[in-house]
Amino acid sequence: LLYTIKFEIVTAMHGRLKVKTTAEKEAERNAEREKKKLFYQKGMNKIKAMFNSGNRSVDLLNLMMKILENIPEFGTLWNWRRVILLDMFSRSATAKTDACSDSNGADSNDGCAKLDCSADDDKDVKDCDVPNKLDLICSEKLFVARCLEMNPKAYSLWLHRRWLIEQNPAEDLIKEELGLCNQFLKYDERNFHCWDYRRFIVRIGKIPPSKELEVSTSLIERNFSNYSAWHYRSTLLDVRDEECVRGELEWTQNAYFTDPSDQSVWLYYQWLLGREKQPDKLLSALFDPHNNTIHVLFNNLLYESPTNIEISDKAGTAIPLRGGWSSPTTPSRIWSSDICTGSEVTVKCGSDTVTVHPTFSIGISTPNICPGTPLTAPTDIVTEQLDNIRELYELEPDNKWVMLTLVNMMHATQPHKTKEQC
């Protein structure tokens, strides 16, 4: 019986994984960290010594690769790589040779010289002939792409790749880079590093906006919530073409009827209706009685000091300024000036009027009952769109985006009746 019990216990243990204790896991992690630390220190000491001695070889680039493959966001090493590459570009142009490309065994498929990543740290580093500039750029791009797979949001990587393209903005490379952007936007459609890089490629490649509009359309149709694609679209449209805007509004209508709760669609829709710059408007004024200083606030940034402001007292007598209007920064929405009075004053700028009292108080020109984006599109376009939003409001009466857009439109078309209707 005792033998049977022992046999059953031993049998029950077979096939089971031994669960490591927390202490064992922590010990393994510490050992791994220590191993990486020693690898990093040894590699960096050798790289620093070689770089400071004036070494500008492919072998030094290979040693840097070993560190960057583990720490791809290491900006200092990418800076050093650019120094080395510039030196090699210069020597390559002088020597007119691609011997290093042949000795390293250029890949017949992509024509790129391969930098050897398997050099032994313990061996002396020897220089070789300088590869061809285009081969160097191609090989470096392949390496950066591998690093981007590990960390697609590293500033240093996108900056380095941008620098490489600036060295040789050939047409075939531009197409490659657009493909790379498409690939990484599939991984993360809101990767702003990739979007910035795409705008750079589009600019130097002189790609027409119509082509990029097709890209944004494809991304949006795949995911209505892709706010980055909506924003990118706003930088491509010719908003001076009214027919283009009407077509865009119709296309956007399909989006917000499909998913009324998607804020990306509504923000873009409000931009379409309020894309034009508003006229300069005086919002408020503040009077400082201790220093006899008046401060005014505008809705827009002013690049020059305001010239059409009139200040008067209770009797309507004009009050002169002691000096002109000034601001700590330019452009600015806030401007200040000293005045020769300590009584109640009225500030007038065009049709906007603000009254401030001789205390540290603020005067407001016109209450804004509409907190959303002001609509500056032509009234006929807003009126047409208002019918669509009212129809959607009947279907979605509790949707905050529908209600906000409806109030904005009512305020733009019938500002005096909006408050009563709300």
Residue pairs with C-beta under 8 A, 6 or more apart in sequence:
20 28
36 70
39 66
39 70
40 67
40 70
40 71
42 121
43 63
43 66
43 67
43 121
44 67
46 63
46 121
46 125
47 60
47 63
47 64
47 67
47 77
47 80
50 60
50 63
50 125
51 60
51 80
51 84
55 125
55 127
56 83
56 84
56 87
56 88
57 84
57 125
57 126
57 127
57 128
58 88
58 100
58 104
58 115
58 116
58 127
58 128
58 130
58 131
59 119
59 125
59 126
59 127
59 128
60 84
60 125
61 81
61 84
61 85
61 115
62 115
62 116
62 117
62 119
63 119
63 121
63 125
64 77
64 80
64 81
65 115
65 117
65 143
66 117
66 121
67 74
67 77
68 74
68 77
68 78
68 143
68 147
69 117
69 146
69 147
69 150
72 147
72 148
72 150
72 151
72 154
72 156
72 157
73 151
73 154
73 155
73 156
73 157
74 156
75 155
75 156
78 156
78 157
78 159
78 160
81 140
81 160
82 160
82 163
85 136
85 140
85 167
88 130
88 131
88 133
88 136
89 133
89 136
89 167
91 130
92 98
92 130
92 131
92 132
92 133
92 136
93 133
95 129
95 130
97 129
97 130
97 132
98 113
98 131
98 132
98 135
99 129
100 113
100 128
100 129
100 130
100 131
100 132
100 135
101 113
101 131
101 132
101 135
103 128
103 129
104 113
104 114
104 115
104 116
104 131
105 114
106 112
106 113
106 114
106 135
107 114
110 138
110 142
111 135
111 138
112 135
112 138
112 139
112 142
113 131
113 132
113 135
113 136
113 138
113 139
114 139
115 139
115 140
115 143
119 125
131 139
133 167
133 168
134 168
137 164
137 167
137 168
140 160
140 164
141 161
141 164
141 176
144 157
144 160
144 161
144 164
145 180
147 154
147 157
148 154
148 157
148 158
148 161
148 184
151 157
152 184
152 187
152 188
152 191
152 193
152 194
153 188
153 191
153 193
154 193
155 193
158 193
158 194
158 196
158 197
161 177
161 197
162 197
162 200
165 173
165 174
165 177
165 200
165 201
165 204
166 204
169 204
169 205
171 205
174 201
174 204
174 205
174 207
177 197
177 201
178 198
178 201
178 202
178 205
178 207
181 194
181 197
181 198
181 201
182 215
184 191
184 194
185 191
185 194
185 195
185 198
185 219
188 194
189 219
189 223
189 226
189 228
189 229
190 226
190 227
190 228
192 228
195 228
195 232
199 232
199 235
201 207
202 212
209 236
209 237
209 238
212 232
212 236
213 233
213 236
213 237
216 229
216 230
216 232
216 233
216 236
217 233
219 226
219 229
220 226
220 229
220 230
220 233
220 255
223 229
224 255
224 258
224 259
224 262
224 264
224 265
225 259
225 262
225 264
226 264
227 263
227 264
227 267
230 264
230 265
230 267
230 268
231 268
233 268
234 268
234 271
234 275
237 244
237 245
237 248
238 244
239 245
239 275
239 276
242 378
242 381
245 272
245 377
245 381
246 381
248 272
249 269
249 272
249 273
249 381
249 385
252 265
252 268
252 269
252 272
253 388
255 262
255 265
256 262
256 265
256 266
256 269
256 392
256 401
257 392
259 265
260 392
260 395
260 396
260 399
260 401
260 402
261 399
261 401
263 401
266 401
266 404
266 405
269 405
270 372
270 373
270 375
270 405
270 408
271 373
272 377
273 373
273 375
273 376
273 377
273 381
273 382
273 385
273 408
273 409
273 412
274 373
274 374
274 375
274 376
274 377
275 376
275 377
276 376
276 377
277 300
277 376
278 299
278 300
278 374
278 376
280 298
280 299
280 300
280 302
280 349
280 350
281 298
281 299
281 300
281 349
281 350
281 352
281 365
282 296
282 297
282 298
282 309
282 347
282 349
282 350
282 352
282 354
282 365
283 297
283 298
283 299
283 352
283 364
283 365
284 296
284 297
284 354
284 362
284 363
284 364
284 365
285 294
285 295
285 296
285 297
285 347
285 354
285 356
285 362
285 363
286 294
286 295
286 296
286 297
286 356
286 360
286 361
286 362
286 363
287 293
287 294
287 295
287 345
287 356
287 357
287 358
287 359
287 360
287 361
287 363
288 294
288 295
288 360
289 342
289 358
289 359
289 360
290 360
291 338
292 322
292 338
292 339
292 340
292 341
292 342
293 336
293 337
293 338
293 339
294 311
294 336
294 337
294 338
294 339
294 345
294 347
294 356
295 334
295 335
295 336
296 306
296 309
296 325
296 334
296 335
296 336
296 347
296 349
296 354
297 333
297 334
298 306
298 333
298 334
298 335
299 333
300 333
301 331
301 332
301 333
302 331
302 332
302 333
302 335
303 330
303 331
304 330
305 324
305 325
305 326
305 327
305 335
306 325
306 335
306 349
308 349
308 350
309 325
309 347
309 348
309 349
310 318
310 347
310 348
310 349
311 318
311 319
311 321
311 339
311 345
311 346
311 347
311 348
312 318
312 319
312 345
312 346
312 348
313 319
313 341
313 343
313 344
313 345
313 346
314 343
314 344
314 346
319 339
319 340
319 341
319 345
320 339
320 340
321 337
321 338
321 339
321 340
322 337
322 338
322 339
322 340
323 337
323 338
324 337
325 335
325 336
325 337
326 335
326 336
326 337
327 334
327 335
327 336
339 345
342 358
343 358
344 355
344 356
344 357
344 358
345 355
345 356
346 353
346 354
346 355
346 356
347 353
347 354
347 355
347 356
347 363
348 354
352 365
352 366
353 365
354 363
354 364
354 365
355 363
356 362
356 363
357 363
369 411
369 418
369 419
369 422
370 407
370 408
370 411
370 418
371 404
372 404
372 405
372 407
372 408
373 408
374 408
374 412
375 382
375 408
375 409
375 411
375 412
377 412
379 412
379 413
382 409
382 412
382 413
383 413
385 409
386 406
386 409
386 410
386 413
389 402
389 405
389 406
389 409
390 406
392 399
392 402
393 399
393 402
393 403
393 406
396 402
407 418
407 422
410 417
410 418
410 421
410 422
411 418
414 421
